[in-house]
């Protein structure tokens, strides 16, 4: 089973770009078949509707310039992007769920 990790980010924030790299490194160490899709919300604003966040409106209104949201198989991880250990744990849970289904 392939686990899909979507990382929504704002290119206006250097911090978001740093987290993209850290998330990629963590996912590479997860031990599964994991695909990461990086989604620039300035080019794909429709992603904002798919994955709501408590900071969306502030971001859209220009009050903040940062934005990073991680979703695994379509489920948002509640602003966990800075805790890559939790991202890897969520990936492993998804891999385990698929193994149980087979």
DSSP file (Angstrom, degrees, kcal/mol; ACC not computed):
  #  RESIDUE AA STRUCTURE BP1 BP2  ACC     N-H-->O    O-->H-N    N-H-->O    O-->H-N    TCO  KAPPA ALPHA  PHI   PSI    X-CA   Y-CA   Z-CA
    1    1 A X              0   0    0      0, 0.0     2,-0.5     0, 0.0    32,-0.5   0.000 360.0 360.0 360.0 138.7    0.0    0.0    0.0
    2    2 A X        -     0   0    0     30,-0.1     2,-0.5    32,-0.1    32,-0.2  -0.823 360.0-148.5 -94.2 130.5    1.2    3.5   -0.8
    3    3 A X  E     -a   34   0A   0     30,-2.6    32,-2.8    -2,-0.5     2,-0.6  -0.881  12.1-146.7 -98.1 127.2    0.7    6.1    1.9
    4    4 A X  E     -a   35   0A   0     -2,-0.5    69,-3.3    30,-0.2     2,-0.6  -0.846  13.0-170.6 -99.9 121.4    0.1    9.5    0.5
    5    5 A X  E     -aB  36  72A   0     30,-3.1    32,-3.0    -2,-0.6     2,-0.5  -0.952   3.7-165.8-111.4 119.1    1.5   12.5    2.4
    6    6 A X  E     -aB  37  71A   0     65,-3.0    65,-2.6    -2,-0.6     2,-0.6  -0.913   1.5-167.1-106.3 128.9    0.4   15.9    1.3
    7    7 A X  E     -aB  38  70A   0     30,-2.9    32,-3.2    -2,-0.5     2,-0.4  -0.942   3.8-162.8-117.6 109.9    2.3   18.9    2.6
    8    8 A X  E     +aB  39  69A   0     61,-2.9    61,-2.3    -2,-0.6     2,-0.3  -0.768  22.2 166.6 -90.0 134.1    0.6   22.2    2.0
    9    9 A X  E     -aB  40  68A   0     30,-2.5    32,-2.4    -2,-0.4     2,-0.6  -0.964  37.8-124.8-146.9 161.4    2.9   25.2    2.3
   10   10 A X    >   -     0   0    0     57,-1.5     3,-1.6    -2,-0.3    57,-0.3  -0.945  12.9-153.2-107.9 120.8    3.3   28.8    1.6
   11   11 A X  T 3  S+     0   0    0     -2,-0.6    -1,-0.1     1,-0.3     6,-0.1   0.599  88.7  77.1 -70.2  -7.7    6.4   29.7   -0.4
   12   12 A X  T 3  S+     0   0    0     53,-0.2     2,-0.5     1,-0.1    -1,-0.3   0.528  86.9  70.8 -76.1  -4.6    6.4   33.2    1.2
   13   13 A X    <>  -     0   0    0     -3,-1.6     4,-1.4     1,-0.1     3,-0.3  -0.950  62.7-161.3-121.8 118.4    7.8   31.7    4.4
   14   14 A X  H  > S+     0   0    0     -2,-0.5     4,-1.9     1,-0.2     5,-0.1   0.833  96.0  61.3 -62.1 -31.7   11.4   30.4    4.6
   15   15 A X  H  > S+     0   0    0      1,-0.2     4,-2.2     2,-0.2    -1,-0.2   0.899 100.6  52.7 -62.1 -41.3   10.4   28.4    7.6
   16   16 A X  H  > S+     0   0    0     -3,-0.3     4,-1.9    -6,-0.2    -1,-0.2   0.900 107.7  51.4 -61.2 -40.4    7.9   26.4    5.5
   17   17 A X  H  X S+     0   0    0     -4,-1.4     4,-1.4     1,-0.2    -1,-0.2   0.873 108.4  51.5 -66.1 -36.5   10.6   25.6    3.0
   18   18 A X  H  X S+     0   0    0     -4,-1.9     4,-2.0     1,-0.2    -1,-0.2   0.910 109.0  51.0 -64.1 -42.0   12.8   24.3    5.9
   19   19 A X  H  X S+     0   0    0     -4,-2.2     4,-2.8     1,-0.2     5,-0.2   0.833 101.9  60.7 -67.8 -31.4   10.0   22.1    7.1
   20   20 A X  H  X S+     0   0    0     -4,-1.9     4,-2.3     1,-0.2    -1,-0.2   0.937 107.7  45.8 -56.9 -45.3    9.4   20.6    3.7
   21   21 A X  H  X S+     0   0    0     -4,-1.4     4,-2.2     2,-0.2    -2,-0.2   0.918 113.2  48.5 -65.0 -44.6   13.0   19.3    3.8
   22   22 A X  H  X S+     0   0    0     -4,-2.0     4,-2.3     1,-0.2    -2,-0.2   0.891 111.8  49.4 -64.7 -39.3   12.7   18.0    7.4
   23   23 A X  H  X S+     0   0    0     -4,-2.8     4,-2.7     2,-0.2     5,-0.2   0.919 109.3  52.2 -66.3 -42.7    9.4   16.2    6.6
   24   24 A X  H  X S+     0   0    0     -4,-2.3     4,-2.0    -5,-0.2    -2,-0.2   0.918 110.7  48.3 -57.9 -43.9   10.9   14.6    3.4
   25   25 A X  H  X S+     0   0    0     -4,-2.2     4,-1.0     2,-0.2    -2,-0.2   0.920 112.6  47.9 -63.5 -44.4   13.8   13.3    5.6
   26   26 A X  H  < S+     0   0    0     -4,-2.3     3,-0.5     1,-0.2    -2,-0.2   0.904 111.3  50.2 -63.5 -42.0   11.5   11.9    8.2
   27   27 A X  H >< S+     0   0    0     -4,-2.7     3,-1.7     1,-0.2     5,-0.4   0.876 104.2  58.3 -65.7 -37.9    9.3   10.2    5.6
   28   28 A X  H 3< S+     0   0    0     -4,-2.0     3,-0.5     1,-0.3    -1,-0.2   0.810 107.5  48.7 -61.3 -28.9   12.3    8.6    4.0
   29   29 A X  T 3< S+     0   0    0     -4,-1.0    -1,-0.3    -3,-0.5    -2,-0.2   0.362  85.5  92.4 -90.6   4.6   13.1    7.0    7.3
   30   30 A X  S <  S-     0   0    0     -3,-1.7    -1,-0.2    -4,-0.1    -2,-0.1   0.729  86.6-132.9 -76.1 -21.2    9.5    5.7    7.8
   31   31 A X        +     0   0    0     -3,-0.5     2,-0.2    -4,-0.3    -3,-0.1   0.650  67.2  93.2  83.6  14.7   10.2    2.4    6.2
   32   32 A X  S    S-     0   0    0     -5,-0.4     2,-1.3   -29,-0.0    -1,-0.3  -0.719  90.4 -82.3-129.4-179.2    7.2    2.2    4.0
   33   33 A X        +     0   0    0    -32,-0.5   -30,-2.6    -2,-0.2     2,-0.4  -0.735  64.1 166.6 -85.8  94.2    6.0    3.0    0.5
   34   34 A X  E     -a    3   0A   0     -2,-1.3     2,-0.5   -32,-0.2   -30,-0.2  -0.935  24.4-162.5-120.6 131.4    5.3    6.7    1.1
   35   35 A X  E     -a    4   0A   0    -32,-2.8   -30,-3.1    -2,-0.4     2,-0.5  -0.957   8.7-155.6-114.0 128.5    4.7    9.3   -1.6
   36   36 A X  E     -a    5   0A   0     -2,-0.5     2,-0.5   -32,-0.2   -30,-0.2  -0.888   5.6-167.8-106.1 130.3    5.1   13.0   -0.6
   37   37 A X  E     -a    6   0A   0    -32,-3.0   -30,-2.9    -2,-0.5     2,-0.5  -0.972   9.3-153.4-116.9 118.4    3.2   15.6   -2.6
   38   38 A X  E     -a    7   0A   0     -2,-0.5     2,-0.6   -32,-0.2   -30,-0.2  -0.810  12.0-164.0 -92.3 125.8    4.3   19.2   -1.9
   39   39 A X  E     -a    8   0A   0    -32,-3.2   -30,-2.5    -2,-0.5     2,-0.7  -0.934  11.9-151.0-120.2 112.7    1.5   21.7   -2.6
   40   40 A X  E >>  -a    9   0A   0     -2,-0.6     4,-1.8   -32,-0.2     3,-1.0  -0.716   9.2-155.5 -78.6 112.2    2.2   25.4   -2.9
   41   41 A X  T 34 S+     0   0    0    -32,-2.4     7,-0.2    -2,-0.7    -1,-0.2   0.698  90.0  63.0 -69.6 -17.4   -1.1   27.0   -1.8
   42   42 A X  T 34 S+     0   0    0    -33,-0.4     3,-0.3     1,-0.2    -1,-0.3   0.821 113.8  34.5 -73.9 -28.2   -0.4   30.1   -3.8
   43   43 A X  T <4 S+     0   0    0     -3,-1.0    -2,-0.2     1,-0.2     2,-0.2   0.683 129.9  35.3 -93.2 -22.3   -0.5   28.0   -7.0
   44   44 A X    ><  +     0   0    0     -4,-1.8     3,-1.8     1,-0.1     4,-0.3  -0.578  61.9 162.1-132.1  69.4   -3.2   25.6   -5.7
   45   45 A X  T >   +     0   0    0     -3,-0.3     3,-1.5     1,-0.3     4,-0.5   0.714  68.1  75.9 -65.0 -19.0   -5.7   27.6   -3.5
   46   46 A X  T >> S+     0   0    0      1,-0.3     4,-1.2     2,-0.2     3,-0.9   0.765  82.5  68.9 -62.4 -23.0   -8.3   24.8   -3.9
   47   47 A X  H <> S+     0   0    0     -3,-1.8     4,-2.0     1,-0.2    -1,-0.3   0.786  87.5  65.9 -65.1 -26.3   -6.2   22.8   -1.4
   48   48 A X  H <4 S+     0   0    0     -3,-1.5    -1,-0.2    -4,-0.3    -2,-0.2   0.809 101.5  48.3 -65.5 -29.4   -7.2   25.3    1.2
   49   49 A X  H <4 S+     0   0    0     -3,-0.9     3,-0.4    -4,-0.5    -1,-0.2   0.838 110.0  51.5 -77.7 -34.1  -10.8   24.1    0.9
   50   50 A X  H  < S+     0   0    0     -4,-1.2     2,-0.5     1,-0.3    -2,-0.2   0.873 120.6  31.6 -70.6 -37.6   -9.8   20.4    1.1
   51   51 A X  S  < S-     0   0    0     -4,-2.0    -1,-0.3    24,-0.1    -2,-0.1  -0.757  81.0-161.3-125.8  84.2   -7.8   20.8    4.3
   52   52 A X        -     0   0    0     -2,-0.5     2,-0.3    -3,-0.4    -3,-0.1  -0.290  10.3-174.6 -65.4 150.0   -9.2   23.5    6.5
   53   53 A X    >   -     0   0    0     -5,-0.1     3,-1.3    25,-0.1     4,-0.4  -0.974  37.3-117.3-143.0 154.0   -6.9   25.0    9.2
   54   54 A X  T 3  S+     0   0    0     -2,-0.3     4,-0.2     1,-0.2     3,-0.1   0.671 115.4  49.1 -68.3 -14.6   -7.5   27.4   12.0
   55   55 A X  T 3> S+     0   0    0      1,-0.1     4,-2.5     2,-0.1    -1,-0.2   0.432  81.0  98.6-102.7   0.7   -4.9   29.8   10.4
   56   56 A X  H <> S+     0   0    0     -3,-1.3     4,-3.3     1,-0.2     5,-0.3   0.937  83.8  46.7 -52.9 -53.4   -6.4   29.8    6.8
   57   57 A X  H  > S+     0   0    0     -4,-0.4     4,-2.5     1,-0.2     6,-0.2   0.901 112.3  49.5 -62.2 -41.5   -8.3   33.0    7.1
   58   58 A X  H  4>S+     0   0    0     -4,-0.2     5,-2.2     2,-0.2     6,-1.1   0.899 114.1  47.1 -61.9 -39.4   -5.4   34.9    8.7
   59   59 A X  H ><5S+     0   0    0     -4,-2.5     3,-1.2     4,-0.2    -2,-0.2   0.943 113.0  47.5 -66.1 -47.7   -3.2   33.6    5.9
   60   60 A X  H 3<5S+     0   0    0     -4,-3.3    -2,-0.2     1,-0.3    -1,-0.2   0.849 110.7  52.3 -63.5 -34.4   -5.6   34.5    3.2
   61   61 A X  T 3<5S-     0   0    0     -4,-2.5    -1,-0.3    -5,-0.3    -2,-0.2   0.527 116.1-115.5 -79.8  -5.3   -6.2   38.0    4.6
   62   62 A X  T < 5S+     0   0    0     -3,-1.2    -3,-0.2    -4,-0.4    -2,-0.1   0.604  81.7 121.3  84.9  11.4   -2.4   38.6    4.7
   63   63 A X  S   <S+     0   0    0     -5,-2.2     2,-0.3    -6,-0.2    -4,-0.2   0.799  79.7  27.3 -77.9 -28.3   -2.0   38.8    8.4
   64   64 A X        -     0   0    0     -6,-1.1    -2,-0.2    -9,-0.1    -1,-0.1  -0.937  59.4-161.0-129.1 155.4    0.4   35.9    8.6
   65   65 A X        +     0   0    0     -2,-0.3     2,-0.3   -53,-0.1   -53,-0.2   0.453  65.2  88.1-113.4  -4.2    2.9   34.6    5.9
   66   66 A X        +     0   0    0    -54,-0.1     2,-0.2   -55,-0.1   -55,-0.1  -0.670  42.9 158.6 -98.1 151.8    3.5   31.1    7.2
   67   67 A X        +     0   0    0     -2,-0.3   -57,-1.5   -57,-0.3     2,-0.3  -0.728   4.3 159.8-171.4 119.5    1.5   28.1    6.5
   68   68 A X  E     +B    9   0A   0     -2,-0.2     2,-0.4   -59,-0.2    13,-0.2  -0.949   8.3 172.2-144.1 124.5    2.3   24.4    6.7
   69   69 A X  E     -B    8   0A   0    -61,-2.3   -61,-2.9    -2,-0.3     2,-0.5  -0.999  14.3-157.1-133.2 134.9   -0.3   21.6    6.9
   70   70 A X  E     -B    7   0A   0     -2,-0.4     7,-2.6   -63,-0.2     2,-0.4  -0.947  10.2-177.8-115.0 131.2    0.4   17.9    6.7
   71   71 A X  E     -BC   6  76A   0    -65,-2.6   -65,-3.0    -2,-0.5     2,-0.5  -0.990  10.9-158.3-126.7 137.2   -2.3   15.3    5.6
   72   72 A X  E >  S-BC   5  75A   0      3,-2.6     3,-1.5    -2,-0.4   -67,-0.2  -0.964  79.6 -19.2-118.4 120.1   -1.8   11.6    5.5
   73   73 A X  T 3  S-     0   0    0    -69,-3.3    -1,-0.2    -2,-0.5   -68,-0.1   0.884 132.5 -47.3  48.5  43.4   -4.1    9.7    3.3
   74   74 A X  T 3  S+     0   0    0    -70,-0.3     2,-0.5     1,-0.2    -1,-0.3   0.480 114.4 114.5  85.1   3.4   -6.5   12.6    3.4
   75   75 A X  E <   -C   72   0A   0     -3,-1.5    -3,-2.6   -24,-0.0    -1,-0.2  -0.933  61.9-132.2-112.8 123.8   -6.5   13.2    7.1
   76   76 A X  E     -C   71   0A   0     -2,-0.5    -5,-0.2    -5,-0.3   -24,-0.0  -0.454   9.1-139.9 -72.0 142.1   -5.0   16.4    8.5
   77   77 A X    >   -     0   0    0     -7,-2.6     3,-0.8    -2,-0.1    -1,-0.1  -0.097  39.0-110.4 -97.0  34.5   -2.6   16.0   11.4
   78   78 A X  T 3  S-     0   0    0      1,-0.3    -7,-0.1     2,-0.1   -25,-0.1   0.849  75.6 -47.7  44.5  57.5   -3.7   19.0   13.4
   79   79 A X  T 3  S+     0   0    0     -9,-0.2     3,-0.4     1,-0.1    -1,-0.3   0.838  96.4 136.3  58.4  38.0   -0.7   21.3   13.1
   80   80 A X    X   +     0   0    0     -3,-0.8     3,-2.8   -10,-0.2     7,-0.2   0.317  25.6 116.1 -92.0   7.8    1.8   18.6   13.8
   81   81 A X  T 3  S+     0   0    0      1,-0.3    -1,-0.2   -13,-0.2     3,-0.1   0.763  72.6  55.2 -55.8 -27.3    4.2   19.5   11.1
   82   82 A X  T 3  S+     0   0    0     -3,-0.4     2,-0.9     1,-0.2    -1,-0.3   0.626  97.4  68.2 -80.8 -11.6    7.0   20.5   13.5
   83   83 A X    X>  +     0   0    0     -3,-2.8     4,-1.3     1,-0.2     3,-0.8  -0.740  59.4 173.8-108.1  82.9    6.9   17.1   15.2
   84   84 A X  H 3> S+     0   0    0     -2,-0.9     4,-2.3     1,-0.3     5,-0.2   0.772  75.1  65.2 -64.6 -25.2    8.2   14.8   12.5
   85   85 A X  H 3> S+     0   0    0      1,-0.2     4,-2.2     2,-0.2    -1,-0.3   0.910 102.4  48.1 -61.1 -41.7    8.2   11.9   14.9
   86   86 A X  H <> S+     0   0    0     -3,-0.8     4,-2.2     2,-0.2    -1,-0.2   0.839 108.4  54.6 -68.9 -32.7    4.4   12.1   15.1
   87   87 A X  H  X S+     0   0    0     -4,-1.3     4,-2.1    -7,-0.2    -2,-0.2   0.943 109.6  46.6 -63.9 -46.8    4.2   12.3   11.3
   88   88 A X  H  X S+     0   0    0     -4,-2.3     4,-2.5     1,-0.2    -2,-0.2   0.900 110.9  52.7 -62.9 -41.0    6.2    9.0   11.0
   89   89 A X  H  X S+     0   0    0     -4,-2.2     4,-2.1     1,-0.2    -1,-0.2   0.910 109.0  49.7 -60.5 -42.2    4.0    7.4   13.7
   90   90 A X  H  X S+     0   0    0     -4,-2.2     4,-2.0     2,-0.2    -1,-0.2   0.885 110.3  50.7 -64.9 -38.6    0.9    8.4   11.7
   91   91 A X  H  X S+     0   0    0     -4,-2.1     4,-2.3     2,-0.2    -2,-0.2   0.930 109.9  49.6 -63.0 -45.8    2.4    6.9    8.5
   92   92 A X  H  X S+     0   0    0     -4,-2.5     4,-2.5     1,-0.2    -2,-0.2   0.861 108.2  53.7 -64.3 -35.3    3.2    3.6   10.3
   93   93 A X  H  X S+     0   0    0     -4,-2.1     4,-2.6     2,-0.2    -1,-0.2   0.925 108.9  49.4 -62.7 -43.2   -0.3    3.4   11.6
   94   94 A X  H  X S+     0   0    0     -4,-2.0     4,-1.9     2,-0.2    -2,-0.2   0.906 111.1  48.9 -62.5 -41.6   -1.7    3.8    8.1
   95   95 A X  H  X S+     0   0    0     -4,-2.3     4,-1.9     1,-0.2    -1,-0.2   0.915 112.4  49.3 -63.4 -42.9    0.7    1.1    6.9
   96   96 A X  H  X S+     0   0    0     -4,-2.5     4,-2.0     1,-0.2    -2,-0.2   0.878 107.6  53.7 -63.4 -40.3   -0.5   -1.2    9.7
   97   97 A X  H  X S+     0   0    0     -4,-2.6     4,-1.6     1,-0.2    -1,-0.2   0.905 108.8  49.4 -61.2 -42.0   -4.1   -0.5    9.0
   98   98 A X  H  X S+     0   0    0     -4,-1.9     4,-1.1     1,-0.2    -1,-0.2   0.892 108.6  52.5 -66.5 -39.1   -3.6   -1.6    5.4
   99   99 A X  H  < S+     0   0    0     -4,-1.9     3,-0.4     1,-0.2    -1,-0.2   0.890 108.3  51.3 -64.0 -38.0   -1.8   -4.8    6.5
  100  100 A X  H  < S+     0   0    0     -4,-2.0    -1,-0.2     1,-0.2    -2,-0.2   0.837 105.6  56.2 -66.9 -32.7   -4.7   -5.7    8.8
  101  101 A X  H  <        0   0    0     -4,-1.6    -1,-0.2     1,-0.2    -2,-0.2   0.790 360.0 360.0 -69.7 -27.3   -7.2   -5.2    5.9
  102  102 A X     <        0   0    0     -4,-1.1    -1,-0.2    -3,-0.4    -2,-0.2   0.470 360.0 360.0 -76.9 360.0   -5.4   -7.7    3.7
